Amino acid sequence: MTALEKRVEVLTRECATFKRGYEREVVSLKEKQRVMERKRTAMERNLGTVMVQNAGLRHTIRTQQEQLEWFRADIEGREASRQCMLCLRAYNAEVLPKTLRCGHSCCEECIGRITVKHREDSFAVCTECRRWHFVSAVAGFPTSISMIPGYIPPPPPHLQL
């Protein structure tokens, strides 16, 4: 064998060795690519789940904020309804709330102020809706006990809607 043939044989073996190494590297990279593809798919699936949960939590937060706003407005409304709409005095045992037939309320003293005499009859004019109500000399207007703060306590702060 000549030197040239030996050199060709050595180069052929080196080429085969490099080729096997290259093929192993390609197989390894393909396996890594498959693993990464599975991880990516799992992460996309998890992202979808998290996005759905996030949307659900946003909806829950929005609903709870609306309930809280309603409850706060309801508290303000209850507090405002516990005082006379004309003189703004708080209802108590001395300042009794009287309810007109239209549903609006004011204290007994203010009903006397808004009562108008016409011939033999008396009429109270509601300052909210301007309706005229006949004032019975015998019965008058009913007292709204529920509007007196001492009789109906406000709801506890931990009450949930």
Beta strands, then each sheet from edge to edge (+ up, - down):
strand 1: 97-99
strand 2: 105-107
strand 3: 115-118
strand 4: 121-125
strand 5: 132-135
sheet 1: 1+ 2-
sheet 2: 3+ 4- 5+
end
